[in-house]
Amino acid sequence: MAANLFSLVDINLDDRRSKGVIRSINPSNEQILAEIPESDIESVERAFEGAEKAFKTWSKTAMSARIELLEKLKNLLLEKAESMAELIASEQGKPISEAILVEILPAIDALDFYINRGEKLIQTLKVRHWQVLFREKKGYYRFDPLGIVAVISPWNYPFVIPFLDVVASLFVGNTVVLKPSSTTPLVGLAIAQLFKEFDAPEGILNVVIGRSAVGEVLVKHPKTSAILFTGSVETGKRIMEMAASGVKKVILELGGKDPAVVMADADLERAANGIVWGAFMNAGQTCASIERVYVHEDVFDKFLELVIEKTKNLTIGDPLDAETDIGPMTTAFQRKLVESHLREAVESGAEVVLGGKRPFDKGYFFEPTILTGVTHSMRIMRDETFGPTMPIMKFRTLDEAIALANDTSYGLTASIWTRDPNVARKFVENVDAGTITVNDHVFSFGEPEGAWGGVKDSGVGRTHGRFGLLELVNLKFVSEDFTRRKTQFWWYPYDSELFKLAKTAGFALYGKSFGVKIKALTKFVPHLQRLISTTGMWNLIKNFKRFV
């Protein structure tokens, strides 16, 4: 295993000066996988210098060359898929089959999306000026790179989240300084190693290793143009404060407390299968995990019976075993947080109907846990638990379910399980979330066309797809005028004639009735020479319908 694990990570200890060490821990057995020197200020500066130098050429690189790079990366990732999945399973803890499904395949799919559709999404967009006086000008939008993007990524999806952020940033012409989570540094280094293996242009991706202090340097650095951060609400708010002093663009994905609503008409077999997966996949350590389940009172008992049965059949164990359904949680701290939420809920009247314990002495394992008797006064229904828990409540009406779903400070994703499109539509229109899925949950993160992000405390901005790319560019409006006109209607000198014309133009263009517009147009007659000389006869004729 060691040979496979470290074949993906080329750790050069000689060229790193460090005052500290980052330990990579295997959450299955609590053994140290590696000790990696923490990047010091000089190392971070070198990363920015490399990114800045590379930006000068990479930002001007033809789209065909960028697509060629993505093709190489896609092919290499296909070859390395199993080894990368083993590394993810060993350092982060999700089962190896799940690592392929939710980290590797979505990354390959995103590469394929940008290769085949990306160029069209950011190609120059022609627009026609709306204002009649400007109609002779040619207008278009350019989507230019911003500069250096700082990517600060989490431990729960240590490969796919930073990888997608890096690829999107590079695709539009930016360069990147990446700080992977200090909990999963080996996976972050493995991303850099992928680029190194096919000789990607030097400096387009630069990886620094460290804790929050290193992340602060990235956020405050004067060469940072934009920040892509995935993590906690508290850290996200702190990043916004730090970035404000430099007026940097910030895109934040800060987690959720996502609800699933099961209607009385739902296909309960499908709902139970989907919600068990949505709650316990990655040991519940997903920002879009189902952390609240609301079930119509008419089907509550049957649904509860189904999810208990299906959860009992899940296999907890070694994440390197392809038969394992649930691996360990990633950190001891996160497991303790889950236990504290459960303890408080039980003390307040909730009942654990399944799970709730540590199944093994070694490793950060925790049983998938189902609770009933929960209320919104409990932290387990209010705060992000980020663990394998499924608290379930009853409701009577759709309006009540919508109110319960919205009773949160988060707004990342939500799902409804129903056979009725009208019920689903009402839910979609009234629930506050960045993504809503019908009869499924969580999967949309893996859809390249689907924008990812939320409202309220779940963050600002979007990643993924066309709207994610637009967050990473300078949206530059260009207006060109190659007429031979020596002056324009609105230029100096100002005089009483211009004042009358400007006032009359308002009624001619925007008058509330046809009669008002015609009356205003007749007042233009004595001033036609000025209009024609500054605006153009042909322009006025072509756009006459705007007046009438």
SEBA-503491 format. One record per atom (N, C-alpha, C, O): x, y, z. Coordinates in steps of 0.1 Angstrom, whole numbers, plus 5000, padded with zeros to 4 digits. Layout:
<sites>
XYZ
...
</sites>
This chain:
<sites>
500849885000
500050005000
500950135000
500550224993
501950135008
502850255009
503350294995
503450414992
503750194987
504350234974
503250304966
503550404959
502050244966
500950304958
500650444963
500350544955
500550454976
500250584983
501150694979
500750804975
502450674980
503350784979
503850794964
504650884961
503450704956
503850724942
503250844936
503650894926
502150894942
501451004937
501951134942
501651244937
502751124953
503251244960
504751254960
505451174966
505251354953
506651384953
506951494963
506951614960
507351454975
507551544986
509051574986
509851494990
509451694982
510851734982
511051824995
510651934995
511651765005
511851825017
513051925017
513152015026
513851915007
515151995007
514852145004
515552235008
513852164995
513652304991
512552374998
511952474994
512252325010
511252385018
511852425032
512352345039
511752555035
512252595048
510952605057
509952655053
511052555069
509852535077
510152555092
511252515097
509152615098
509252625113
508352525120
508352505132
507552455111
506552355117
506352235108
506852235096
505652145113
505452015105
503951995105
503252005116
503351955094
502051905093
501951755092
502651695084
501251695101
501051555102
499851505094
498751555097
500051415085
498951345079
498551225086
499451135088
497351215091
496951095099
495951015092
495051065085
496150885092
495150785087
494050775096
494250725107
492850815093
491650815102
491150675105
490350655115
491650575098
491150435100
491850375112
491350295120
493150415114
493950355124
494750455133
495450415142
494550575130
495150685137
496750685137
497350745145
497250625126
498650625124
499150735115
498350785107
500350785117
500850895109
501250845095
502050745094
500650905085
501050865071
502350945067
503150885060
502451065071
503551145067
503651275075
502751315081
504851325076
505151455083
505651545072
506751525066
504951655070
505251745058
505651885064
504851935072
506751935060
507152075064
506052175061
505552175049
505752265070
504852375067
505552485059
506652515062
504852535049
505452645041
505652775050
504752815057
506852835049
507052955056
506753075047
506353055035
506953195052
506553315044
507353325031
506853355020
508653285031
509453285019
508953185009
508953214997
508453075013
507952975004
506653024998
506453004986
505753095006
504553145000
504853254990
504253264980
505853344993
506253444984
506753384971
506453444960
507553284972
507953214959
506753164951
506853164939
505753114958
504653064951
503953174943
503453164932
503753294950
503153404943
503953464932
503453504922
505253464934
506153514923
506053414911
506053464900
506053284914
505853194903
504553214896
504453204883
503453234903
502153254897
502053384889
501453384879
502653484895
502653614888
503453604874
502953654864
504553544875
505353534863
504653444852
504653474840
504053334857
503353244848
502053314842
501753284830
501453404849
500253474845
500453554832
499653564823
501653614831
501953694820
501853624806
501453674796
502253494807
502153414794
500853324794
500253314783
500453274805
499353184806
498053254802
497153204796
497953384807
496653464804
496553494789
495453514785
497653484782
497553514767
497653384759
497553384747
497653274766
497753144759
496453114751
495353144757
496553064739
495353034731
494552934738
494952844745
493252944736
492252854742
492552704738
492352614745
493052694725
493352554721
494452494729
494452374732
495452574734
496552524742
495952484756
496452384762
495052564761
494452534774
493652404774
493752324783
492952394763
492152264761
493052144760
492752044765
494152164753
495152054752
495652014766
495851894768
495952114774
496352084788
495352004795
495651904802
494052044794
492951964801
492851824795
492551734803
493051804783
493051674777
494151584783
493851474787
495351634784
496451564791
496051524805
496351414810
495551624812
495151604826
494051494827
494151414836
493051504818
492051404819
492551264817
492251164824
493451244807
493951114804
494851064815
494850944819
495651154821
496451114832
495651074844
495950974851
494551154847
493751114859
492950984857
492750914866
492650954844
492050824842
493050714845
492650614851
494250734842
495350634845
495550624860
495850514865
495450734867
495850734881
494650724890
494750734902
493450694885
492250694892
492250614905
491950654916
492750484903
492750394914
493750434925
493450434937
494950474921
495950524931
495450644938
495650654950
494850734931
494350854937
493250824947
493150874958
492350734943
491250684952
491850624965
491350644976
492850544963
493550484975
494150594984
494050584997
494750694979
495250804987
494150874994
494250905006
493050904987
491950974994
491350885005
491150935016
491150755003
490650665013
491550655025
491150655036
492850665022
493850645033
493950775042
494150765054
493950885035
494151015043
492851075048
492851135058
491751065040
490551135044
489551035050
488751075058
489450905045
488650805051
487450765043
486750665048
487050825032
485850775025
486250645018
487350635014
485250555017
485550425011
486050444996
485650544990
486950354992
487550364979
486650374968
486850444958
485550294969
484550294958
483850434957
483650484947
483550494969
482950624970
483950724965
483550824959
485250714968
486250804963
486250814948
486350924942
486150694941
486050694927
484750764922
484750854913
483650734929
482350784925
482150934927
481651004918
482550984938
482251124942
483451224941
483251344943
484651174939
485851264938
486451254924
486751354917
486751124919
487551114907
486651134895
486951214886
485551064894
484651074882
484151214880
484151254868
483651284890
483251424888
484351514883
484051604875
485551484887
486651564882
486951544868
487151634860
486851414863
487051374849
485951434841
486151484830
484751424846
483551474839
483651624837
483351684826
484151694847
484351844846
485351884835
485151974828
486451804835
487451824825
486851804811
487051884802
486051704809
485451674797
484451784793
484351824781
483751844803
482851954800
483552074795
483152134785
484652114802
485352234798
486052214784
486052304776
486452084781
487152054769
486152074757
486452124747
484852024759
483852024749
482952144748
482452184737
482752214759
481752324759
482352454765
481752554763
483452444772
483952554779
484252684771
483952794775
484852664759
485252774751
484052864747
484152984747
482952794744
481752864740
481152954752
480553054749
481452914764
480852984776
481653114778
481053204785
482853124774
483653244777
484153314764
485053394765
483553284753
483953354740
483353484740
482253514746
483953574732
483453714731
481953714728
481453644718
481153794735
479753804733
479353934728
479454044734
478853944715
478354064709
477054104715
476154024717
476954244717
475654294722
475354424714
476254494709
474054454713
473654574705
473254684716
472554654725
473854804714
473554914723
471954934723
471354934712
471454954734
469954984735
469655134733
468655164726
470455214738
470255364737
470455404722
471455374716
469355464717
469355504702
470655584698
471155564688
470955674707
472155764704
473455684703
474455734697
473455564709
474755484709
474655374698
475655304697
473655374690
473455254681
474555234671
474655134665
475255344667
476255334657
477555264663
478455224655
477655244676
478755184682
478655034682
477554984681
479754964682
479754824683
480054774697
481054824703
479254694703
479454654717
479654504718
479154424711
480554464728
480754324731
481354314745
481854404750
481254194750
481854154763
483054064760
482953974752
484054094768
485254004769
485253934783
484754004792
485753814783
485853744796
487353724799
487853624796
487953824805
489353824807
489753764820
488953784830
490953704821
491353644834
491553754844
491853874841
491453724857
491553814868
493053834872
493453944875
493753724873
495153724878
495453604886
495253494881
495853614899
496153504907
494953474916
494453554923
494553344916
493453304924
493953214935
494753124933
493653254948
493953174959
492853074962
491753114964
493252944962
492252844965
492552784978
493652724980
491652794987
491752735001
490752635003
489552665003
491152505004
490252395002
490052315015
490952325024
488952235016
488652165029
489152025028
489751975018
488951955040
489451815041
488351715037
488651595035
487051755036
486051655034
486051595020
485651475018
486351685010
486551634996
487851694992
487951784985
488951624996
490251684995
490851684981
491751764978
490151614972
490651614958
489651694949
490151784943
488451654949
487551714938
487251864940
487151934931
487151904953
486852044955
488052134950
487852224942
489252114955
490352194950
490652174936
490952264928
490452054931
490752024917
489852104908
490352164898
488552104911
487652174902
487852324903
487752394892
488252374914
488552514916
489752554908
489852664901
490752474909
492052494901
491752484886
492252574879
491052384882
490852364867
490052484861
490452534851
489052524868
488152634863
489052764863
488852844853
489852784873
490652914873
491652914862
491853014855
492252794860
493252794849
492652794835
493152854826
491452744834
490852734821
490552874815
490652904803
490152974824
489853104820
491053194819
490953314816
492253134822
493553214821
494153264833
495153334833
493553234845
494253274858
495353174861
495453064855
496153214871
497053114877
496653104892
495853174896
497152994898
496652954911
497752934922
498752884919
497352984934
498152934946
497152854954
496152914959
497452734956
496452644963
497052604977
498152564979
496152624987
496452575001
495452465004
494352495007
495852335003
494952225007
494752225022
495552295029
493752155027
493552145041
494852085048
495451995043
495152135060
496252085067
495951945073
496851875077
494651905072
494251765076
494551665065
494851545067
494551715052
494751625041
495751675031
495451705019
496951705035
497951765027
498451675016
498851725005
498451545018
499051455008
498151464995
498751454984
496851464996
495951474985
496251604977
496251604965
496451714984
496751844978
498051834970
498151884959
499051774976
500351764969
500151664957
500851684947
499351574958
499151484947
498451554935
498751514923
497651654937
497151734926
498251804919
498351804907
499151864927
500351934921
501151834913
501651864902
501251714918
502051614911
501451574898
502251544888
500151564897
499551544884
499951644874
500251604862
499951764877
500351874868
501851854864
502251884853
502651814874
504151804872
504351684862
505351694854
503551584863
503851464855
503751484840
504351424832
502851574836
502651594821
503251734817
502951784807
504151784826
504951904822
504052024819
504252094809
503152054828
502252174827
503152294828
504252284834
502852404822
503652524823
503952564837
503152564846
505252594839
505752614853
505052744859
504852844852
504552724871
504052844878
502552854877
501952944884
501852784868
500352804867
499652754880
498652804883
500252644886
499752594899
500852584909
501852524906
500652644920
501652644931
500952604944
499952664948
501452504951
500852454963
501752494975
502952474975
501052544985
501652574998
500952495009
499752465008
501752455018
501152365029
501152445042
502152505046
500052435049
500052505062
498752505069
497752465063
498652565080
497452585088
496852725085
497152775074
495952775094
495252895091
496153015088
495753105081
497253015095
498153135093
498653145079
498753255074
498953035072
499353035058
498153085050
498353155040
496953035053
495753075046
495553225047
495153295037
495853285058
495653435060
496653505051
496253615045
497853455049
498753515040
498253525026
498353625019
497653415022
497053405008
495953505007
495853574996
495053515017
493953605016
494453755015
493853835008
495453785024
495853925025
496853965014
497154085013
497453875007
498553894998
498053994987
497053984981
498854104985
498454204975
498354154961
497754214952
499054034958
498953984944
497753894942
497453844931
496953864953
495753784951
494653864945
494353974950
494053814934
492953884928
491653824932
490653904933
491553704935
490353634939
490653524949
491653464948
489653494957
489753384967
488653294966
487453334966
488953164964
487953054964
488152974977
489152914979
487152984986
487252924999
486052835001
484952864999
486352715006
485352615010
485652585025
486752535028
484652605034
484952575048
483852625057
482652635053
484152655069
483252695079
482752835077
483352915071
481552865083
480952995083
481853095090
482153205084
482353065101
483253155109
484453195101
484853315100
485153095095
486353125087
485953205075
486753295071
484853175068
484453245057
484153395060
484553485052
483553425071
483353565075
484653635077
484753755074
485553565084
486853625086
487553655073
488253755072
487453565064
488153585051
487553705044
488253785038
486153725045
485553845039
486153975045
486354065038
486253965058
486754085065
488254115060
488554235057
489054015060
490454035056
490554075041
491354165038
489754015032
489754055018
489254195015
489654255005
488354245024
487854375021
488854485021
488754585013
489954475029
490954575029
491654585016
492154695012
491654475008
492354484995
491354474984
491754474972
490054484987
488954484977
489154364967
489254384955
489254244973
489454124965
488154054963
487254064971
488053984952
486853904949
486853784958
487853714959
485753754964
485653634973
484453554969
483353594967
484753424967
483653324965
483753224976
484753154978
482653214984
482653134996
481553024995
480453044992
481952904998
480952795000
481152745015
482152685018
480152775023
480352765037
479552655044
479352655056
478952565037
478252455044
476752475044
476252565038
476152375050
474652375050
474052295062
474752225069
472752305062
471952215071
470752175063
469652215065
471052085053
470152065042
468951975046
469151875052
467752015042
466551945045
466151855033
466451885021
465551735037
464851655027
463451635032
463151605043
462451665023
461051665026
460451545019
460551535007
459751455026
459151335021
457651345021
457051355032
457051365010
455551385009
454851245010
455451135009
453551255013
452751125015
452751045002
452550925003
452851114990
452751034978
454050994973
454150934962
455151014980
456450974975
456650824973
455950744980
457550794964
457950654963
458850624975
460050664974
458350564985
459050544998
460350464996
461350485003
460350364988
461550284986
462650364980
463750364985
462350444970
463350534964
463750644974
464950664975
462750694981
463150804991
464050755002
464950815006
463750635007
464550575017
465950545012
466950575019
466050485001
467450464995
468250584993
469350594997
467550684987
468250814984
468650894997
469750954997
467750895007
468050975019
469050905027
469850975034
469050775028
470150705035
471450735029
472450765036
471550735016
472850765009
473150915012
474250945015
472151005010
472451145011
472851185025
473451285027
472351115035
472751145049
474051085054
474851145061
474350965049
475550895054
476750885045
477850835049
476550915032
477650915023
478851005028
478551115034
480050955027
481251025033
481051045048
481551145053
480450955054
480150965069
479451095073
479751145084
478651135064
477851265066
478651385066
478151495069
479951375061
480851495061
480751565047
481851575040
479651605044
479351675031
478551795034
477551795041
478951915028
478252035030
476752025026
475852095031
476451935016
475151915011
474551785017
473451745011
475051735027
474451615033
473051645038
472751755042
472251545038
470851565044
471051555059
471351455065
470851675065
470951685080
469651695087
469551695099
468551715079
467251725085
466251655076
466251675064
465451565081
464451495073
463051525079
462851505091
462151565070
460851595074
459951505066
459951505054
459151425073
458251315067
456851345070
456451365081
455951335060
454551355062
454051245072
454451135072
453151295081
452751205092
452051075087
452150975094
451451075075
450750965070
451750845066
451350735067
452950885063
453950775059
455150775068
456150705065
455050845079
456250855088
456750715093
457950685092
455750635098
456150505104
456850415094
457850345096
456150415082
456750325071
458050375067
458950295065
458250505065
459550555061
460650525071
461750485068
460250545084
461250515095
461650375094
462850335096
460750285093
461050135092
461950105080
462950025082
461750175069
462550145057
464050205059
464950125056
464150325065
465550375066
466350305077
467550285076
465650255087
466350175097
466850045091
467950005093
465949975084
466349855077
467549875068
468449795068
467449975060
468549995050
469850045057
470950005052
469750115067
470950155075
471650045082
472850035082
470849945087
471349835093
472249745084
473149675088
471949755071
472649675061
473949735056
474649675048
474249865061
475449925056
476649865063
476549825075
477749855056
478949795061
479949905065
480349995057
480349905078
481350005083
482649935084
482749825089
483649995079
484949935080
486049995072
486050125070
487049915068
488249965061
487950035048
487349975039
488250165047
487850235034
488650185022
488150215011
489650105024
490350045012
489749925007
490149864997
488649875014
487949755010
486749805001
485949885006
486649754989
485649794980
484249764985
483249814979
484149674994
482849635000
482349725011
481249715015
483149815015
482849905026
481950015022
482150075011
480850045029
479950155026
480250285034
480150385028
480750265046
481050385055
482350365061
482650265068
483250455059
484550455065
484550545078
483550575083
485750575083
485850655095
485550805092
485550845080
485250875102
485151025101
486651065099
487550995102
486851185094
488251225091
489051275103
490251255103
488351335113
489151385124
488451345137
487251325138
489251335148
488751305161
487851425166
486851405172
488251545162
487451665167
486051665161
485051685168
485951625148
484551625142
483751515148
482551535150
484351405151
483551295158
483051345171
481851315175
483851415179
483451465192
482251565190
481351575199
482351645180
481251745177
479951665175
478851705180
479951565167
478751485164
478251425177
477051435180
479151375185
478651315198
478051415207
477151385214
478551545207
478051645215
476651685211
475751705219
476451685197
475051715192
474051605196
472951635200
474551485195
473651375199
473351375214
472151355218
474351395222
474151395236
473151505240
472251485248
473251625235
472351735238
470951705233
469951735240
470851645221
469451605216
468751505225
467651525228
469551405229
468951305238
468551365251
467451325257
469351445257
469051515269
467851605268
467151625279
467551645256
466351735254
465151655250
464151715246
465251525249
464051445246
464051365233
463151295230
465151375225
465251295213
465551155216
466051125227
465151065207
465450925209
466350865197
466050885186
467450805201
468250745191
467650605188
467650515197
467150585176
466550455173
467450365166
467250245165
468650415162
469650325156
471050395157
471150515154
472050325160
473450375160
473750465172
473250435183
474650565170
474950655181
476150615189
476450675199
476950515184
478150475192
479350465183
479350465170
480550445189
481750415182
481850265181
481850195191
481950215168
481950075166
483250005169
483249885172
484350075168
485650015170
486550095180
486250215182
487450035186
488350105195
489350195188
489650305193
489750155176
490750235168
490050295156
489150245151
490550415153
490050485142
488950585146
488350565157
488550675137
487550775140
486150735135
485450815130
485850605137
484650555132
483450595141
483650615153
482250615134
481050635142
479850575134
479750595122
478950515142
477850445135
476950545129
476650655134
476350515117
475250595112
474050595121
473650485126
473550705124
472650725135
471350785131
471350885124
470250735135
468850785132
468250825145
468250755155
467650945145
466950995157
465551035153
465251085142
464651025163
463351085162
463051165175
463951175184
461951235175
461651315187
462451445187
462651505198
462951485176
463851605175
462951735173
461851725168
463551845178
462851975176
463952075171
465152055171
463452185166
464352295161
465052365172
465852455169
464752335184
465452395196
466852325198
467652375205
466952215192
468152135194
469252165184
468952195172
470552165188
471652195179
471652095167
472052135156
471251975169
471251875158
470351915147
470451855136
469351995149
468452045139
468752195135
468052245126
469752255141
469952395139
471352425134
471552495124
472352355140
473752385136
474252265127
473652155127
475252295119
475752195110
476452085118
477452115125
476051965117
476551855125
477751795118
478751765124
477651775105
478751725097
479151585101
480351565103
478251495102
478551365106
477351275102
476351315097
477551145105
476551045100
475251035109
475050935116
474451145108
473251145116
472051175107
472151245097
470951125111
469651145103
468551175113
467851085117
468351305117
467251335126
465951355118
465951415107
464851295122
463651285114
462451345122
462251315134
461651435116
460451505122
459251475113
459351455101
458051485119
456851475112
456351615108
456751715114
455551615097
454851735093
453451695088
453251585084
452551795087
451151765082
450951825068
450251755060
451351945066
451052005053
452352055046
453452065052
452252075033
453352125025
453852255030
455052285031
452952345033
453252475038
454152465051
455052535053
453752375060
454452355072
455852295069
456852345075
455952205059
457252155055
458152255050
459352265053
457652345042
458452455036
458952555047
460052595047
458052575056
458452665068
459552605076
460552665080
459452475078
460552405085
461852395077
462952415083
461752375064
462952375056
463652505056
464852515056
462852615057
463452755056
463852805070
464552905071
463552725081
463852765094
465352735098
465552645106
466252805091
467652775093
468452895088
467952975080
469652915093
470553015088
471252985076
471953065070
471152855071
471752805059
470852805047
469652815049
471452785035
470652775023
471452725012
471552785001
472052605014
472852545003
471952464994
471752494982
471552344998
470652264990
469452214998
469452225010
468452164991
467252104997
466652004987
466952014975
465951904992
465251814982
463851784987
463551794999
463051754977
461651704980
461451574973
461951554962
460751484979
460451354974
458951344972
458251324982
458551344959
457051344956
456851294942
457851304934
455651244939
455351214925
454551324918
454351324906
454251434925
453451544920
454251664916
454851724924
454351684903
455151804898
454751934904
455552024906
453451954906
452952074912
453352104926
453752214930
453451994934
453952004947
455452034947
455952124954
456151964938
457551994937
457852144933
458752204938
457052194923
457152334919
456952434930
457752524931
455952404938
455752494949
456852494959
457252604964
457452384961
458552364970
459752444964
460452514971
460052424952
461152494945
461052644946
462052714948
459852694944
459552834943
459652904957
459953024958
459552824968
459452884981
460552854991
460552905002
461452754987
462452724997
463752794993
464152804981
464452855003
465652935001
466852845000
467252785010
467352824988
468552734987
469252764973
468552814964
470552734972
471252754960
470852644950
470952664938
470552524955
470152414946
469052334953
469052314965
468052304944
466952214949
466852094939
466752114927
466751974945
466551864937
465251794940
464851794952
464751724931
463451654932
463751504931
464151454920
463451434941
463651284942
465051244940
465351134935
465951324945
467351294946
468051404955
467351504959
469251374959
469951474967
471451454966
471951354962
472251564968
473651574968
474351554954
475351624951
473751474945
474451444933
474751564924
475751554917
474051674926
474251784917
475651854917
476051924908
476351824928
477751874929
478551814917
479451874912
478251694913
478951624903
478451654889
479051604879
477451744887
477051784874
477751914870
477552014876
478651904859
479452014855
478652144851
479152254853
477452124846
476652234842
475952304854
475452414853
475852234865
475152284876
475952384885
477052344889
475552504886
476252594895
476152554909
475152484914
477252574917
477252534931
477552654940
478452724939
476652664950
476752774960
475452784967
474452724963
475352874976
474152894984
473853034988
474453124983
472853044996
472353175001
472453175017
472853075023
472153295022
472253305037
473753275041
474653315035
473853195052
475153165057
475853055049
477053015053
475253005039
475952905031
476952965021
477652885014
477053095020
478053155012
477653255002
476453295002
478653304994
478353394983
479053354971
480153294972
478553384959
479153344947
478853204943
478153124950
479253164931
479053024926
480352964920
481153044915
480452834921
481452764914
480752664904
479552644905
481552604895
481052504886
480252564874
479552664875
480452504862
479652544851
479852684846
480852754849
478952724837
479052864831
479052974841
479853074839
478252964851
478153074861
479353074871
479753174876
479952954873
481152944881
482353014873
483153074879
482352984860
483453054852
483353204852
484353274853
482153254852
481953404852
482453464865
482753584865
482453384876
482953444888
484453464888
485053544896
485153394878
486653394878
487253484867
488453474864
486353564861
486853654850
486553794853
485653834861
487253884846
486854024845
485954044834
486254024822
484654064837
483654084827
483754224821
483354324827
484454234809
484854354804
483954394792
483854324782
483154504794
482354554783
483154654774
483854734779
483054624761
483854704752
482854774742
481954704737
483054904740
482154974730
483155044720
483955124724
482955014707
483855074697
483055164688
481955134683
483655274685
483055374675
484155414665
485055484668
483955364653
484855394642
484255484631
484655484620
483155554635
482555654626
483555774625
484455784633
483255854615
484155974613
483556094619
483956204616
482556084627
481856194634
482856264643
483556204651
482856394642
483756474650
483256504664
484056544673
481956494666
481456524680
480256434682
479756364673
479756434694
478656354698
477556444705
477856544710
476356394704
475156474709
475356524723
474956634726
475956444731
476056474746
477356544750
477556574762
478256564740
479456634744
479256784745
478256844741
480356854750
480357004750
480257054736
480656994727
479657184734
479257274745
477757244749
476957204741
477457274762
476157274767
475457404763
476157514765
474257404759
473557534756
472057504757
471557394760
471257614755
469857604757
469157504746
468257434749
469757504734
469257414724
469457264729
468557184727
470557234734
470857094739
469957064750
469456944751
469657154759
468757134770
467457094766
466857004771
466857174756
465557144750
465557004743
464556924745
466556974736
466656854729
466656734738
465956634736
467456744749
467556634758
466256604765
465856494767
465556714769
464256704776
463256644766
462456554770
463256684754
462356634744
462656494741
461656414739
463856454740
464256314737
463656214747
463356104743
463556254759
463056164769
461556134766
461156014767
460756234762
459356204759
459256134745
458456044744
460156164736
460156094723
460455944724
459855864717
461355914733
461755774735
460955694745
460655574743
460555764755
459955684767
458555734770
457955704781
457955824762
456555874765
455555754767
455755654761
454555784775
453655674779
452655644768
451955534769
452555724758
451555694747
452155734733
453155814733
451555684723
451955714709
451855864706
452755924700
450755924711
450556064709
451656154716
452056254710
452056114728
453056194735
454356184727
455156284726
454756064722
455956044714
455956134701
456956194698
454856124694
454756204681
454856354684
455556424677
454156404694
454256544698
455756584700
456156694696
456456494708
457856524711
458656524698
459656604697
458456424689
459256414677
459056544668
460056584662
457956604668
457756724660
458656834665
459056924657
458956834678
459856944683
461256924679
462157014681
461656804673
462956784669
463256854655
464456874652
462156884648
462356924634
463257044633
464157044624
463157154641
464057264640
465557234643
466457314640
465757124649
467057084654
467656964646
468656904651
467056934635
467556814628
469056824624
469756714625
469456934620
470856944616
471856904627
472756834625
471556954639
472356914651
472256764654
473256704657
471056714653
470856564655
471656484645
472356384649
471556524632
472156444622
473656454623
474356354621
474256574626
475656584626
476256514638
477456474637
475556494649
476056424661
475656284662
476356204669
474556244655
474056104657
474056034644
474155904644
473756094633
473756034620
472356004615
471555954622
472156044602
470856034596
470455884595
469255844599
471355804591
470955664589
470655594602
469755504603
471355634612
471155584626
469755614631
469055534636
469355744628
467955784632
466855714624
465855674630
467155694611
466155624603
466055474607
464855424609
467155404609
467155264613
466355244626
465755144629
466455344635
465955324649
464655404651
464255424663
464055444640
462755524642
461755454649
460955514657
461655314648
460655244655
460755254670
459755234677
461955284675
462055304689
461355424694
460855434706
461155524685
460355644689
458855624688
458155684696
458455534680
456955524678
456455384683
455255364682
</sites>
